[in-house]
Amino acid sequence: MGGAGTGRRGPGAGDGDGDGDGKIAYAKLWYEDDGPKLGVGVLDTVKGTRALMPMDKSTTAGVGQTAITDDGVFWIEGADGTDTGQAAVRRADLDGANAVTLPPEAGEGSLHAYSMTASDDAVTVTTLPPATTWANHTLPKLFQISPDGKGGAQSMSCNRGHQVFGAADEGNRVLWLDGTTGWTNLVNGTGPRPGADPAGRMTGRRPGAPGSPASSPSPSHGGGGRFCVGTGATGTVRAGSPVARGGEA
């Protein structure tokens, strides 16, 4: 689980008519008679009020990054200190009502959630599996989830290489740093990559073969790496469209 952080929604942000304007979601640590407790709070900077999100303070062992949108608060939460680092992503209304778990901490659909970013239409999670060796499936990857959790987590790219530091734009568009080419590129993509392996792996089929993603060789890897073209992207990088290539920005 990633380090705790705050999600902010400034006055005038977004479409300007959301209830999330002027609110900050934050990880909270406090002490009670039986020891320290963890939770997630929301500060309304306009009204000066605070709300605590519904969490089981007796079992919560870790709180990761938070995010806030016009109508909801999202956070990463861990309760099992004996697993391999999986964490749940949860959501509640701004007042704490209607709390739901999107991907659970354990079982089918669980993620090694490290950090996240959110818009009104999508939550994008960076995963970071524990590993002692370098391999594509152990690198950080991006997964996108609808705010109601329906459909589960979907991979943003079938590219090899790291995908980190996602930043939500409008709709389900996300910008992130991508290492597919061997350089670190700033790229953007809109929505999950249809047909991508849920673990973010390449299928192993040759480019252009039936059922394989459209792709092209990566010159940085001597033809060994591949790009995948997905929805909402233009150009050859997907991941997404190149915004700035390593060495140029």
Disulfide bonds with the S-S distance in Angstrom:
Cys158-Cys228 2.25
